[in-house]
Every structure is written in structure tokens, then in C-alpha cells.
Amino acid sequence: MASYELINHILQAFNDKIPMEGIFCDFHKARDCVNHNVLLSKLKFYGTVDMTHSLIKSYLSNRYQRVSIKDNLLYIHTYSKWVLNKNGAPQGSILGPLLFLFYISDLPTFIKNKSKPVLFADDTSILIKNLAS
């Protein structure tokens, strides 16, 4: 859907002969910086009911992570210590990209009128039409 929307806006500007510029951002590591309290308050703002809100809060709480390094040539398998993960949207999960979208959902309100933000998981595109030319 996001790709369709992006291409549609580019083609519309092309057909209207309006110059357009684009900014394309990949927030790959940005999901690691998601503040859980800010995310939960945004979800509450968007109307998550108490049970859903509690479930997501539980999903984000008390998550631990560690690094696993495996060397098949030397037959070594090493692990780091477990560390409490206090920030971030869970990577590799189904909910992770959706929670990140909620986290950055107010980004379009900070962008001026002549632009069209297109958000998809951790990829964001901002199209800017040059109406002056």
C-alpha cells in the first residue's frame, strides 16, 4: 500500500508537470530507540482499550536479549550475558513494525503543507512538490 501511494504521488506530480523532490529515510536502527512510555501514551491517545493497552505494556516489559555467535568452522558457540531491554520495538516480531509506526505516527504533523509523507515500518519517504516553478 505504501509503495502504491508513493508511486501514485510521483506520477501525479509528473502528469501535472510539477517538479518534485524526495527524501528517503531508512530508520533501521531507530526501532531500538523507541521509548516504551512514550509509545504507550501514544497508543492510549489513539484509543487502545485497557485490556489491549495492558497486553502491549506486558509485551514490552521485562524483555531480555543476548548475542549469540556461532563459528561453524571452529565449532564454537558463544553467548553474551542476558541484558534487560528497556527501549525499542521488538525486532523480528509481527508487532514491532506496527508499534514503530504508532511511535512515529505524529511525524507528518511536523512536516510543512507542500510535502507528502509516506510511512511504512522503518522506511519513510517525504515527497516535496515545488509549486513555485
GROMACS elastic network, one bead per residue, 0.5 to 0.9 nm:
[ bonds ]
;  ai    aj funct       b0    kb
    1     4     6  0.51246   500
    1     5     6  0.61948   500
    1     6     6  0.86446   500
    1   120     6  0.87543   500
    2     5     6  0.50519   500
    2     6     6  0.61103   500
    2     7     6  0.86289   500
    2   118     6  0.63245   500
    2   119     6  0.67674   500
    2   120     6  0.60884   500
    3     6     6  0.50902   500
    3     7     6  0.61347   500
    3     8     6  0.84029   500
    3   118     6  0.84688   500
    3   120     6  0.85989   500
    4     7     6  0.52644   500
    4     8     6  0.59421   500
    4     9     6  0.86651   500
    5     8     6  0.50602   500
    5     9     6  0.62862   500
    5    10     6  0.87236   500
    5   118     6  0.72979   500
    6     9     6  0.54103   500
    6    10     6  0.63977   500
    6    11     6  0.87658   500
    6   116     6  0.88407   500
    6   117     6  0.87324   500
    6   118     6  0.64991   500
    6   125     6  0.77728   500
    6   126     6  0.89962   500
    6   127     6  0.81890   500
    7    10     6  0.51161   500
    7    11     6  0.60924   500
    7    12     6  0.85001   500
    8    11     6  0.52148   500
    8    12     6  0.60636   500
    8    13     6  0.86823   500
    9    12     6  0.50663   500
    9    13     6  0.62491   500
    9    14     6  0.85665   500
    9   116     6  0.81911   500
    9   127     6  0.80132   500
   10    13     6  0.52968   500
   10    14     6  0.61804   500
   10    15     6  0.86905   500
   10    20     6  0.74651   500
   10   127     6  0.79472   500
   11    15     6  0.60392   500
   11    16     6  0.84883   500
   12    15     6  0.51447   500
   12    16     6  0.61379   500
   12    17     6  0.84804   500
   12    18     6  0.85748   500
   13    16     6  0.50396   500
   13    17     6  0.59733   500
   13    18     6  0.50246   500
   13    19     6  0.68298   500
   13    20     6  0.67974   500
   13   129     6  0.73442   500
   14    18     6  0.60933   500
   14    19     6  0.72383   500
   14    20     6  0.80754   500
   15    18     6  0.77304   500
   16    19     6  0.88650   500
   18   129     6  0.65967   500
   18   130     6  0.64102   500
   18   131     6  0.66734   500
   18   133     6  0.75674   500
   19   128     6  0.85445   500
   19   129     6  0.60322   500
   19   130     6  0.53412   500
   19   131     6  0.76127   500
   19   133     6  0.75391   500
   20   127     6  0.67208   500
   20   128     6  0.54842   500
   20   130     6  0.57533   500
   20   131     6  0.88265   500
   21   126     6  0.83386   500
   21   127     6  0.58215   500
   21   128     6  0.51065   500
   21   129     6  0.64991   500
   21   130     6  0.76385   500
   22   125     6  0.68948   500
   22   126     6  0.56032   500
   22   128     6  0.60666   500
   22   129     6  0.87758   500
   23   124     6  0.82255   500
   23   125     6  0.56755   500
   23   126     6  0.50514   500
   23   127     6  0.65024   500
   23   128     6  0.82119   500
   24   123     6  0.74993   500
   24   124     6  0.60029   500
   24   126     6  0.64499   500
   24   127     6  0.86122   500
   25    28     6  0.89913   500
   25   122     6  0.81750   500
   25   123     6  0.57878   500
   25   124     6  0.51452   500
   25   125     6  0.61764   500
   25   126     6  0.83851   500
   26    29     6  0.84502   500
   26    30     6  0.86255   500
   26   122     6  0.59143   500
   26   124     6  0.64581   500
   26   125     6  0.87214   500
   27    31     6  0.71378   500
   27   121     6  0.85868   500
   27   123     6  0.59870   500
   27   124     6  0.76246   500
   28    31     6  0.66460   500
   28    32     6  0.85217   500
   28   122     6  0.57563   500
   28   123     6  0.76636   500
   29    32     6  0.56266   500
   29    33     6  0.75666   500
   29   122     6  0.85277   500
   30    33     6  0.53691   500
   30    34     6  0.71013   500
   30    88     6  0.81256   500
   30   100     6  0.87421   500
   30   122     6  0.76029   500
   31    34     6  0.55471   500
   31    87     6  0.86082   500
   31    88     6  0.53020   500
   31    89     6  0.54086   500
   31    90     6  0.79079   500
   31    91     6  0.77995   500
   31    96     6  0.80520   500
   31    97     6  0.82056   500
   31   100     6  0.63548   500
   31   122     6  0.74562   500
   32    35     6  0.87367   500
   32    87     6  0.63056   500
   32    89     6  0.63289   500
   32    90     6  0.81059   500
   32    91     6  0.83232   500
   33    87     6  0.58600   500
   33    88     6  0.51079   500
   33    89     6  0.80057   500
   34    37     6  0.88745   500
   34    38     6  0.78764   500
   34    39     6  0.71352   500
   34    87     6  0.55325   500
   34    89     6  0.61222   500
   34   100     6  0.73642   500
   34   103     6  0.72082   500
   35    38     6  0.54196   500
   35    39     6  0.61947   500
   35    40     6  0.86734   500
   35    86     6  0.79973   500
   35    87     6  0.52978   500
   35    88     6  0.64557   500
   35    89     6  0.86082   500
   35   103     6  0.86462   500
   36    39     6  0.50220   500
   36    40     6  0.60196   500
   36    41     6  0.85504   500
   36    57     6  0.80808   500
   36    60     6  0.71513   500
   36    61     6  0.85822   500
   36    86     6  0.76075   500
   36    87     6  0.60339   500
   36    88     6  0.71089   500
   36    89     6  0.81560   500
   37    40     6  0.51490   500
   37    41     6  0.61762   500
   37    42     6  0.86439   500
   37    57     6  0.89561   500
   38    41     6  0.51765   500
   38    42     6  0.62407   500
   38    43     6  0.86806   500
   38   103     6  0.76315   500
   39    42     6  0.51340   500
   39    43     6  0.62194   500
   39    44     6  0.86334   500
   39    99     6  0.75763   500
   39   100     6  0.82757   500
   39   102     6  0.71723   500
   39   103     6  0.54172   500
   40    43     6  0.50405   500
   40    44     6  0.61599   500
   40    45     6  0.85763   500
   40    53     6  0.73223   500
   40    56     6  0.80016   500
   40    57     6  0.70333   500
   40   103     6  0.88152   500
   41    45     6  0.61292   500
   41    46     6  0.87004   500
   42    46     6  0.62440   500
   42    47     6  0.87259   500
   42   102     6  0.70499   500
   42   103     6  0.69498   500
   42   105     6  0.88714   500
   43    46     6  0.51133   500
   43    47     6  0.64691   500
   43    48     6  0.57865   500
   43    53     6  0.73384   500
   43    99     6  0.87207   500
   43   102     6  0.70116   500
   43   103     6  0.83546   500
   44    47     6  0.51606   500
   44    48     6  0.52491   500
   44    49     6  0.75278   500
   44    50     6  0.84743   500
   44    53     6  0.70461   500
   45    48     6  0.75632   500
   46   102     6  0.88046   500
   48    51     6  0.81535   500
   48    52     6  0.60765   500
   48    53     6  0.57454   500
   49    52     6  0.54449   500
   49    53     6  0.59543   500
   49    54     6  0.85264   500
   50    53     6  0.50072   500
   50    54     6  0.59809   500
   50    55     6  0.85035   500
   51    54     6  0.51322   500
   51    55     6  0.61598   500
   51    56     6  0.87385   500
   52    55     6  0.50159   500
   52    56     6  0.62319   500
   52    57     6  0.85054   500
   53    56     6  0.52825   500
   53    57     6  0.60862   500
   53    58     6  0.85698   500
   54    58     6  0.60672   500
   54    59     6  0.85015   500
   55    58     6  0.51110   500
   55    59     6  0.61142   500
   55    60     6  0.87593   500
   56    60     6  0.62434   500
   56    61     6  0.85763   500
   57    60     6  0.52719   500
   57    61     6  0.61423   500
   58    61     6  0.50635   500
   58    62     6  0.78746   500
   59    62     6  0.81546   500
   59    63     6  0.79224   500
   60    63     6  0.65243   500
   60    85     6  0.88603   500
   60    86     6  0.83145   500
   60    87     6  0.84460   500
   60    88     6  0.84345   500
   60    89     6  0.76779   500
   60    90     6  0.77723   500
   61    85     6  0.83587   500
   61    86     6  0.76183   500
   62    84     6  0.66626   500
   62    85     6  0.72204   500
   62    86     6  0.77455   500
   63    83     6  0.85188   500
   63    84     6  0.59869   500
   63    85     6  0.54770   500
   63    86     6  0.75422   500
   63    90     6  0.88724   500
   64    82     6  0.61029   500
   64    83     6  0.53720   500
   64    85     6  0.53356   500
   64    86     6  0.86651   500
   65    81     6  0.83631   500
   65    82     6  0.55421   500
   65    83     6  0.54811   500
   65    84     6  0.65790   500
   65    85     6  0.64850   500
   66    79     6  0.68710   500
   66    80     6  0.55150   500
   66    81     6  0.59995   500
   66    83     6  0.63515   500
   67    78     6  0.83052   500
   67    79     6  0.56686   500
   67    80     6  0.52529   500
   67    81     6  0.78172   500
   67    82     6  0.82484   500
   68    77     6  0.72272   500
   68    78     6  0.58727   500
   68    80     6  0.66286   500
   69    76     6  0.79927   500
   69    77     6  0.57466   500
   69    78     6  0.51876   500
   69    79     6  0.62711   500
   69    80     6  0.84879   500
   70    74     6  0.88610   500
   70    75     6  0.75232   500
   70    76     6  0.57634   500
   70    78     6  0.63550   500
   70    79     6  0.86715   500
   71    74     6  0.56723   500
   71    75     6  0.57022   500
   71    76     6  0.51312   500
   71    77     6  0.63143   500
   71    78     6  0.86692   500
   72    76     6  0.67013   500
   72    77     6  0.82051   500
   73    76     6  0.79174   500
   74    77     6  0.89507   500
   79    82     6  0.86674   500
   80    83     6  0.87466   500
   85    88     6  0.75422   500
   88    91     6  0.82157   500
   88    96     6  0.86596   500
   88   100     6  0.86299   500
   89    93     6  0.86928   500
   89    95     6  0.80593   500
   89    97     6  0.74605   500
   89    98     6  0.89689   500
   89    99     6  0.65294   500
   89   100     6  0.63522   500
   90    93     6  0.59357   500
   90    94     6  0.86723   500
   90    95     6  0.74943   500
   90    97     6  0.83753   500
   90    99     6  0.88315   500
   91    94     6  0.85333   500
   91    95     6  0.87912   500
   91    96     6  0.58705   500
   91    97     6  0.80632   500
   92    95     6  0.87005   500
   92    96     6  0.70779   500
   92    97     6  0.87812   500
   93    96     6  0.53020   500
   93    97     6  0.77840   500
   94    97     6  0.68917   500
   94    98     6  0.75806   500
   95    98     6  0.52555   500
   95    99     6  0.59792   500
   95   100     6  0.85462   500
   96    99     6  0.52549   500
   96   100     6  0.61994   500
   96   101     6  0.87241   500
   96   121     6  0.84812   500
   97   100     6  0.50187   500
   97   101     6  0.62230   500
   97   102     6  0.87957   500
   97   120     6  0.82280   500
   97   122     6  0.68755   500
   98   101     6  0.50704   500
   98   102     6  0.64722   500
   98   103     6  0.86991   500
   98   120     6  0.89414   500
   98   121     6  0.66091   500
   99   102     6  0.51344   500
   99   103     6  0.62557   500
   99   104     6  0.89231   500
   99   121     6  0.87170   500
  100   104     6  0.63680   500
  100   105     6  0.83339   500
  100   121     6  0.65731   500
  100   122     6  0.72402   500
  101   104     6  0.53073   500
  101   105     6  0.56398   500
  101   119     6  0.74255   500
  101   120     6  0.72058   500
  101   121     6  0.58052   500
  101   122     6  0.76246   500
  102   106     6  0.80645   500
  103   106     6  0.76574   500
  103   107     6  0.89030   500
  104   107     6  0.54595   500
  104   108     6  0.85057   500
  104   119     6  0.86725   500
  105   108     6  0.70071   500
  105   109     6  0.85864   500
  105   119     6  0.82275   500
  106   109     6  0.55479   500
  106   110     6  0.72854   500
  107   110     6  0.55292   500
  107   111     6  0.70249   500
  107   117     6  0.83772   500
  108   111     6  0.53089   500
  108   112     6  0.83037   500
  108   115     6  0.89568   500
  108   116     6  0.79140   500
  108   117     6  0.60335   500
  108   118     6  0.86278   500
  108   119     6  0.89584   500
  109   112     6  0.77908   500
  111   114     6  0.84139   500
  111   115     6  0.68951   500
  111   116     6  0.83013   500
  111   117     6  0.79600   500
  111   126     6  0.88599   500
  112   115     6  0.61014   500
  112   116     6  0.87546   500
  113   116     6  0.79365   500
  114   127     6  0.84158   500
  114   128     6  0.58642   500
  114   129     6  0.58843   500
  114   130     6  0.76643   500
  114   131     6  0.78793   500
  115   126     6  0.64674   500
  115   127     6  0.53257   500
  115   129     6  0.62863   500
  116   125     6  0.81723   500
  116   126     6  0.56235   500
  116   127     6  0.50681   500
  116   128     6  0.65095   500
  116   129     6  0.83919   500
  117   124     6  0.71020   500
  117   125     6  0.57184   500
  117   127     6  0.62912   500
  117   128     6  0.87437   500
  118   123     6  0.85438   500
  118   124     6  0.58398   500
  118   125     6  0.51330   500
  118   126     6  0.62452   500
  118   127     6  0.80360   500
  119   122     6  0.77233   500
  119   123     6  0.63629   500
  119   125     6  0.65269   500
  119   126     6  0.85908   500
  120   123     6  0.52988   500
  120   124     6  0.61134   500
  120   125     6  0.85372   500
  121   124     6  0.77970   500
  129   132     6  0.88859   500
  130   133     6  0.62973   500
